[in-house]
Amino acid sequence: MDLAEIWRVMRRRWYVLLPGLLLTAALTTAVHLLIPVEYQSQSTVTLLNSSKATEAFDGNPFLSTQASLTGMADGLARNLNSDGAKADLKALGVTGTHEVKIADNAQGPFMWLTVTGTDPAAVLKSDELLAGYADKRLKEFQSQQSVAPEAMIRMATIVPPQKPEAQTKTRLQYIVMVGALGFVLSLVAVFFVEARRRTPRGKNRPDPAGTPTAAAAPVPVGAAPAATDETMALRTVGPGGAGAT
């Protein structure tokens, strides 16, 4: 079946295709309205060596880097993603969902603090609260180990919380998926109806094997068989051996 034939079938069965397309349009509109647009704000922080460890570099923390800082960043990120931290952040007024992880392709202890939600203003505020909470947790970890203030690892902001940006990819994927599925199902219905119309029920069915096409008429009991016209030839042998009929 070529494209021209498909188009002819669609035109011929428009009364099946049209309701399907209208239903598909209604479903895609519902998905567009029911799935809200999400916004995302992200900030970048880094861990710095203690002031005591940077004395040899004239107090410049960016000249003093250690592998232990990256390990500390990983541990801090795991803690900030825990259920306990989520409860604390919620009590502070953080809304939406948050994620903390080491920055991709980072060359040091850089961390991404990300907040996602449906209210842009609330998302920006929540990202700021998350950054403050991360600095607080870093200090608490070290205080629990009785680390002297001058020997504590510090946190510095590299990129402050950015203006929330709309994240439309997920909603667009759902809209495309619903639209494509509705269109395909509409075409299936069209060709199903076309097939049913072309092959009427009860027609073109083969006879079962062994079923006679015509039944023989029954013969009444006691009736004489039908007479047949027969011509009997009598042959008489003559004197000369020749036969006469």
Short mmCIF file of the C-alpha atoms (twelve columns), coordinates in Angstrom:
data_MODEL
# 
_entry.id   MODEL 
# 
loop_
_atom_site.group_PDB 
_atom_site.id 
_atom_site.type_symbol 
_atom_site.label_atom_id 
_atom_site.label_alt_id 
_atom_site.label_comp_id 
_atom_site.label_asym_id 
_atom_site.label_seq_id 
_atom_site.Cartn_x 
_atom_site.Cartn_y 
_atom_site.Cartn_z 
_atom_site.pdbx_PDB_model_num 
ATOM 1   C CA . MET A 1   0.000   0.000   0.000   1 
ATOM 2   C CA . ASP A 2   1.503   3.289   -1.145  1 
ATOM 3   C CA . LEU A 3   1.003   6.792   0.236   1 
ATOM 4   C CA . ALA A 4   -1.686  7.590   -2.326  1 
ATOM 5   C CA . GLU A 5   -3.747  4.608   -1.227  1 
ATOM 6   C CA . ILE A 6   -3.298  5.530   2.435   1 
ATOM 7   C CA . TRP A 7   -4.498  9.052   1.679   1 
ATOM 8   C CA . ARG A 8   -7.545  7.706   -0.178  1 
ATOM 9   C CA . VAL A 9   -8.448  5.456   2.744   1 
ATOM 10  C CA . MET A 10  -8.105  8.369   5.174   1 
ATOM 11  C CA . ARG A 11  -10.383 10.528  3.022   1 
ATOM 12  C CA . ARG A 12  -12.913 7.741   2.635   1 
ATOM 13  C CA . ARG A 13  -13.023 7.015   6.389   1 
ATOM 14  C CA . TRP A 14  -12.808 10.608  7.581   1 
ATOM 15  C CA . TYR A 15  -15.686 10.008  10.003  1 
ATOM 16  C CA . VAL A 16  -13.387 7.631   11.933  1 
ATOM 17  C CA . LEU A 17  -10.206 9.698   11.633  1 
ATOM 18  C CA . LEU A 18  -11.686 13.056  12.640  1 
ATOM 19  C CA . PRO A 19  -12.951 12.018  16.115  1 
ATOM 20  C CA . GLY A 20  -9.603  10.372  16.812  1 
ATOM 21  C CA . LEU A 21  -7.696  13.513  15.910  1 
ATOM 22  C CA . LEU A 22  -10.020 15.686  17.990  1 
ATOM 23  C CA . LEU A 23  -9.547  13.389  20.988  1 
ATOM 24  C CA . THR A 24  -5.775  13.496  20.483  1 
ATOM 25  C CA . ALA A 25  -5.811  17.301  20.401  1 
ATOM 26  C CA . ALA A 26  -7.852  17.364  23.609  1 
ATOM 27  C CA . LEU A 27  -5.419  15.021  25.372  1 
ATOM 28  C CA . THR A 28  -2.346  16.988  24.310  1 
ATOM 29  C CA . THR A 29  -3.993  20.205  25.520  1 
ATOM 30  C CA . ALA A 30  -4.771  18.556  28.861  1 
ATOM 31  C CA . VAL A 31  -1.145  17.441  29.226  1 
ATOM 32  C CA . HIS A 32  0.025   20.969  28.416  1 
ATOM 33  C CA . LEU A 33  -2.238  22.428  31.103  1 
ATOM 34  C CA . LEU A 34  -1.829  19.771  33.795  1 
ATOM 35  C CA . ILE A 35  1.968   19.464  33.712  1 
ATOM 36  C CA . PRO A 36  3.362   22.750  35.038  1 
ATOM 37  C CA . VAL A 37  6.534   24.376  33.796  1 
ATOM 38  C CA . GLU A 38  9.483   23.733  36.097  1 
ATOM 39  C CA . TYR A 39  12.194  26.274  36.826  1 
ATOM 40  C CA . GLN A 40  15.754  25.578  37.917  1 
ATOM 41  C CA . SER A 41  18.380  27.670  39.676  1 
ATOM 42  C CA . GLN A 42  21.969  26.620  40.203  1 
ATOM 43  C CA . SER A 43  24.921  27.943  42.128  1 
ATOM 44  C CA . THR A 44  28.545  26.812  42.354  1 
ATOM 45  C CA . VAL A 45  30.645  26.713  45.512  1 
ATOM 46  C CA . THR A 46  34.103  25.426  46.294  1 
ATOM 47  C CA . LEU A 47  35.907  24.227  49.391  1 
ATOM 48  C CA . LEU A 48  39.060  26.094  50.404  1 
ATOM 49  C CA . ASN A 49  41.920  25.097  52.619  1 
ATOM 50  C CA . SER A 50  42.084  26.506  56.124  1 
ATOM 51  C CA . SER A 51  43.786  29.807  56.830  1 
ATOM 52  C CA . LYS A 52  46.468  27.942  58.761  1 
ATOM 53  C CA . ALA A 53  47.273  25.721  55.768  1 
ATOM 54  C CA . THR A 54  47.650  28.721  53.467  1 
ATOM 55  C CA . GLU A 55  50.269  30.549  55.523  1 
ATOM 56  C CA . ALA A 56  52.980  29.207  53.248  1 
ATOM 57  C CA . PHE A 57  51.145  30.781  50.288  1 
ATOM 58  C CA . ASP A 58  50.770  34.197  51.910  1 
ATOM 59  C CA . GLY A 59  47.203  33.326  52.887  1 
ATOM 60  C CA . ASN A 60  46.001  32.676  49.315  1 
ATOM 61  C CA . PRO A 61  43.674  29.644  49.579  1 
ATOM 62  C CA . PHE A 62  43.513  29.120  45.789  1 
ATOM 63  C CA . LEU A 63  47.233  28.285  45.761  1 
ATOM 64  C CA . SER A 64  46.789  25.569  48.359  1 
ATOM 65  C CA . THR A 65  44.736  22.620  47.144  1 
ATOM 66  C CA . GLN A 66  44.627  19.090  48.524  1 
ATOM 67  C CA . ALA A 67  42.945  15.867  47.416  1 
ATOM 68  C CA . SER A 68  41.244  15.704  50.801  1 
ATOM 69  C CA . LEU A 69  39.148  18.728  49.862  1 
ATOM 70  C CA . THR A 70  37.519  16.790  47.005  1 
ATOM 71  C CA . GLY A 71  36.788  13.924  49.376  1 
ATOM 72  C CA . MET A 72  35.226  16.368  51.814  1 
ATOM 73  C CA . ALA A 73  33.119  17.855  49.015  1 
ATOM 74  C CA . ASP A 74  31.808  14.408  48.109  1 
ATOM 75  C CA . GLY A 75  30.921  13.625  51.727  1 
ATOM 76  C CA . LEU A 76  29.199  16.988  52.183  1 
ATOM 77  C CA . ALA A 77  27.164  16.482  48.995  1 
ATOM 78  C CA . ARG A 78  25.963  13.086  50.187  1 
ATOM 79  C CA . ASN A 79  24.894  14.558  53.516  1 
ATOM 80  C CA . LEU A 80  23.016  17.428  51.888  1 
ATOM 81  C CA . ASN A 81  21.058  14.937  49.758  1 
ATOM 82  C CA . SER A 82  20.030  12.818  52.756  1 
ATOM 83  C CA . ASP A 83  16.512  12.648  54.201  1 
ATOM 84  C CA . GLY A 84  17.622  14.460  57.357  1 
ATOM 85  C CA . ALA A 85  18.961  17.377  55.342  1 
ATOM 86  C CA . LYS A 86  15.738  17.492  53.297  1 
ATOM 87  C CA . ALA A 87  13.727  17.808  56.489  1 
ATOM 88  C CA . ASP A 88  15.992  20.587  57.778  1 
ATOM 89  C CA . LEU A 89  15.807  22.475  54.482  1 
ATOM 90  C CA . LYS A 90  12.036  22.164  54.378  1 
ATOM 91  C CA . ALA A 91  11.861  23.660  57.868  1 
ATOM 92  C CA . LEU A 92  14.018  26.548  56.658  1 
ATOM 93  C CA . GLY A 93  11.544  27.246  53.839  1 
ATOM 94  C CA . VAL A 94  13.173  25.468  50.918  1 
ATOM 95  C CA . THR A 95  10.539  24.345  48.393  1 
ATOM 96  C CA . GLY A 96  10.737  22.093  45.357  1 
ATOM 97  C CA . THR A 97  13.511  19.557  45.003  1 
ATOM 98  C CA . HIS A 98  17.219  20.111  45.495  1 
ATOM 99  C CA . GLU A 99  20.370  18.282  44.429  1 
ATOM 100 C CA . VAL A 100 23.980  18.714  45.487  1 
ATOM 101 C CA . LYS A 101 26.846  17.066  43.631  1 
ATOM 102 C CA . ILE A 102 30.435  17.590  42.573  1 
ATOM 103 C CA . ALA A 103 30.499  19.690  39.392  1 
ATOM 104 C CA . ASP A 104 30.975  17.791  36.143  1 
ATOM 105 C CA . ASN A 105 34.568  17.725  34.889  1 
ATOM 106 C CA . ALA A 106 35.635  19.596  38.006  1 
ATOM 107 C CA . GLN A 107 39.365  20.103  38.533  1 
ATOM 108 C CA . GLY A 108 38.914  20.602  42.262  1 
ATOM 109 C CA . PRO A 109 36.361  20.520  45.107  1 
ATOM 110 C CA . PHE A 110 33.663  22.408  43.182  1 
ATOM 111 C CA . MET A 111 30.027  21.660  43.976  1 
ATOM 112 C CA . TRP A 112 26.770  22.392  42.194  1 
ATOM 113 C CA . LEU A 113 23.775  23.349  44.319  1 
ATOM 114 C CA . THR A 114 20.585  22.984  42.262  1 
ATOM 115 C CA . VAL A 115 16.949  23.665  43.159  1 
ATOM 116 C CA . THR A 116 13.977  22.853  40.904  1 
ATOM 117 C CA . GLY A 117 10.378  24.003  41.368  1 
ATOM 118 C CA . THR A 118 7.348   25.592  39.721  1 
ATOM 119 C CA . ASP A 119 7.652   29.079  41.295  1 
ATOM 120 C CA . PRO A 120 10.654  31.053  39.966  1 
ATOM 121 C CA . ALA A 121 10.878  33.376  42.977  1 
ATOM 122 C CA . ALA A 122 10.662  30.481  45.438  1 
ATOM 123 C CA . VAL A 123 13.277  28.524  43.478  1 
ATOM 124 C CA . LEU A 124 15.775  31.407  43.650  1 
ATOM 125 C CA . LYS A 125 15.174  31.902  47.365  1 
ATOM 126 C CA . SER A 126 15.496  28.170  48.011  1 
ATOM 127 C CA . ASP A 127 18.841  28.025  46.220  1 
ATOM 128 C CA . GLU A 128 20.148  30.826  48.427  1 
ATOM 129 C CA . LEU A 129 18.949  28.994  51.544  1 
ATOM 130 C CA . LEU A 130 20.584  25.788  50.313  1 
ATOM 131 C CA . ALA A 131 23.951  27.519  49.905  1 
ATOM 132 C CA . GLY A 132 23.759  28.916  53.439  1 
ATOM 133 C CA . TYR A 133 22.761  25.526  54.850  1 
ATOM 134 C CA . ALA A 134 25.687  23.831  53.055  1 
ATOM 135 C CA . ASP A 135 28.179  26.238  54.668  1 
ATOM 136 C CA . LYS A 136 26.577  25.628  58.057  1 
ATOM 137 C CA . ARG A 137 26.808  21.832  57.710  1 
ATOM 138 C CA . LEU A 138 30.481  22.073  56.703  1 
ATOM 139 C CA . LYS A 139 31.270  23.954  59.904  1 
ATOM 140 C CA . GLU A 140 29.212  21.534  62.007  1 
ATOM 141 C CA . PHE A 141 31.132  18.532  60.653  1 
ATOM 142 C CA . GLN A 142 34.412  20.029  61.719  1 
ATOM 143 C CA . SER A 143 33.139  21.290  65.064  1 
ATOM 144 C CA . GLN A 144 32.019  17.758  65.912  1 
ATOM 145 C CA . GLN A 145 35.640  16.679  65.406  1 
ATOM 146 C CA . SER A 146 36.919  19.535  67.613  1 
ATOM 147 C CA . VAL A 147 38.785  21.201  64.742  1 
ATOM 148 C CA . ALA A 148 40.279  24.569  65.653  1 
ATOM 149 C CA . PRO A 149 38.668  27.529  63.816  1 
ATOM 150 C CA . GLU A 150 41.926  28.473  62.087  1 
ATOM 151 C CA . ALA A 151 42.306  24.905  60.784  1 
ATOM 152 C CA . MET A 152 38.753  24.545  59.433  1 
ATOM 153 C CA . ILE A 153 38.019  24.012  55.734  1 
ATOM 154 C CA . ARG A 154 36.081  26.945  54.330  1 
ATOM 155 C CA . MET A 155 33.452  27.367  51.642  1 
ATOM 156 C CA . ALA A 156 33.441  30.113  49.005  1 
ATOM 157 C CA . THR A 157 30.829  30.962  46.391  1 
ATOM 158 C CA . ILE A 158 32.090  30.815  42.818  1 
ATOM 159 C CA . VAL A 159 28.748  31.378  41.052  1 
ATOM 160 C CA . PRO A 160 25.843  32.776  43.106  1 
ATOM 161 C CA . PRO A 161 22.324  31.368  42.635  1 
ATOM 162 C CA . GLN A 162 21.323  32.102  39.051  1 
ATOM 163 C CA . LYS A 163 18.021  33.399  37.734  1 
ATOM 164 C CA . PRO A 164 15.680  30.393  37.394  1 
ATOM 165 C CA . GLU A 165 15.320  29.075  33.859  1 
ATOM 166 C CA . ALA A 166 12.284  27.216  32.500  1 
ATOM 167 C CA . GLN A 167 12.770  23.475  32.008  1 
ATOM 168 C CA . THR A 168 10.299  22.525  29.256  1 
ATOM 169 C CA . LYS A 169 11.955  19.350  28.001  1 
ATOM 170 C CA . THR A 170 9.936   16.929  30.151  1 
ATOM 171 C CA . ARG A 171 6.587   18.500  29.349  1 
ATOM 172 C CA . LEU A 172 7.407   18.654  25.644  1 
ATOM 173 C CA . GLN A 173 8.312   14.961  25.661  1 
ATOM 174 C CA . TYR A 174 4.936   14.059  27.206  1 
ATOM 175 C CA . ILE A 175 3.064   16.221  24.673  1 
ATOM 176 C CA . VAL A 176 4.875   14.637  21.713  1 
ATOM 177 C CA . MET A 177 4.345   11.148  23.093  1 
ATOM 178 C CA . VAL A 178 0.594   11.644  23.614  1 
ATOM 179 C CA . GLY A 179 0.165   13.283  20.197  1 
ATOM 180 C CA . ALA A 180 2.044   10.535  18.349  1 
ATOM 181 C CA . LEU A 181 0.204   7.754   20.175  1 
ATOM 182 C CA . GLY A 182 -3.183  9.342   19.479  1 
ATOM 183 C CA . PHE A 183 -2.423  9.772   15.769  1 
ATOM 184 C CA . VAL A 184 -1.237  6.179   15.403  1 
ATOM 185 C CA . LEU A 185 -4.316  4.796   17.173  1 
ATOM 186 C CA . SER A 186 -6.551  6.931   14.932  1 
ATOM 187 C CA . LEU A 187 -4.911  5.446   11.817  1 
ATOM 188 C CA . VAL A 188 -5.284  1.937   13.215  1 
ATOM 189 C CA . ALA A 189 -9.009  2.560   13.715  1 
ATOM 190 C CA . VAL A 190 -9.343  3.902   10.158  1 
ATOM 191 C CA . PHE A 191 -7.734  0.865   8.540   1 
ATOM 192 C CA . PHE A 192 -9.619  -1.521  10.809  1 
ATOM 193 C CA . VAL A 193 -12.922 -0.071  9.628   1 
ATOM 194 C CA . GLU A 194 -11.704 -0.140  6.022   1 
ATOM 195 C CA . ALA A 195 -10.798 -3.812  6.296   1 
ATOM 196 C CA . ARG A 196 -14.184 -4.662  7.802   1 
ATOM 197 C CA . ARG A 197 -16.006 -2.848  4.987   1 
ATOM 198 C CA . ARG A 198 -14.030 -4.568  2.250   1 
ATOM 199 C CA . THR A 199 -14.661 -8.082  3.591   1 
ATOM 200 C CA . PRO A 200 -18.388 -8.492  4.485   1 
ATOM 201 C CA . ARG A 201 -19.180 -10.963 7.190   1 
ATOM 202 C CA . GLY A 202 -20.053 -14.449 5.949   1 
ATOM 203 C CA . LYS A 203 -18.618 -13.947 2.450   1 
ATOM 204 C CA . ASN A 204 -15.643 -15.629 0.856   1 
ATOM 205 C CA . ARG A 205 -15.527 -18.348 3.473   1 
ATOM 206 C CA . PRO A 206 -14.355 -21.793 2.245   1 
ATOM 207 C CA . ASP A 207 -16.641 -24.787 2.704   1 
ATOM 208 C CA . PRO A 208 -15.609 -27.179 5.450   1 
ATOM 209 C CA . ALA A 209 -13.677 -30.201 4.242   1 
ATOM 210 C CA . GLY A 210 -15.877 -33.187 3.396   1 
ATOM 211 C CA . THR A 211 -19.143 -31.223 3.234   1 
ATOM 212 C CA . PRO A 212 -21.181 -32.147 0.144   1 
ATOM 213 C CA . THR A 213 -22.271 -29.263 -2.039  1 
ATOM 214 C CA . ALA A 214 -25.687 -30.753 -2.821  1 
ATOM 215 C CA . ALA A 215 -27.709 -33.392 -0.958  1 
ATOM 216 C CA . ALA A 216 -29.164 -36.313 -2.877  1 
ATOM 217 C CA . ALA A 217 -32.977 -36.524 -2.904  1 
ATOM 218 C CA . PRO A 218 -34.232 -39.346 -0.674  1 
ATOM 219 C CA . VAL A 219 -36.007 -42.313 -2.266  1 
ATOM 220 C CA . PRO A 220 -39.444 -43.177 -0.740  1 
ATOM 221 C CA . VAL A 221 -39.701 -46.586 0.933   1 
ATOM 222 C CA . GLY A 222 -41.298 -49.178 -1.402  1 
ATOM 223 C CA . ALA A 223 -41.005 -47.091 -4.485  1 
ATOM 224 C CA . ALA A 224 -39.797 -48.808 -7.589  1 
ATOM 225 C CA . PRO A 225 -36.550 -47.651 -8.999  1 
ATOM 226 C CA . ALA A 226 -36.824 -45.332 -11.889 1 
ATOM 227 C CA . ALA A 227 -37.320 -47.113 -15.158 1 
ATOM 228 C CA . THR A 228 -34.661 -46.846 -17.708 1 
ATOM 229 C CA . ASP A 229 -35.108 -47.232 -21.391 1 
ATOM 230 C CA . GLU A 230 -33.097 -50.106 -22.597 1 
ATOM 231 C CA . THR A 231 -32.946 -51.536 -26.074 1 
ATOM 232 C CA . MET A 232 -32.344 -55.247 -26.226 1 
ATOM 233 C CA . ALA A 233 -30.647 -56.468 -29.286 1 
ATOM 234 C CA . LEU A 234 -31.569 -59.979 -30.361 1 
ATOM 235 C CA . ARG A 235 -29.056 -61.831 -32.400 1 
ATOM 236 C CA . THR A 236 -30.134 -64.929 -34.397 1 
ATOM 237 C CA . VAL A 237 -27.609 -67.244 -35.836 1 
ATOM 238 C CA . GLY A 238 -28.465 -68.058 -39.484 1 
ATOM 239 C CA . PRO A 239 -27.598 -71.045 -41.629 1 
ATOM 240 C CA . GLY A 240 -24.456 -69.590 -42.970 1 
ATOM 241 C CA . GLY A 241 -23.227 -68.628 -39.596 1 
ATOM 242 C CA . ALA A 242 -24.189 -65.011 -40.195 1 
ATOM 243 C CA . GLY A 243 -26.120 -63.410 -37.573 1 
ATOM 244 C CA . ALA A 244 -29.265 -61.322 -38.080 1 
ATOM 245 C CA . THR A 245 -30.368 -58.667 -35.745 1 
# 
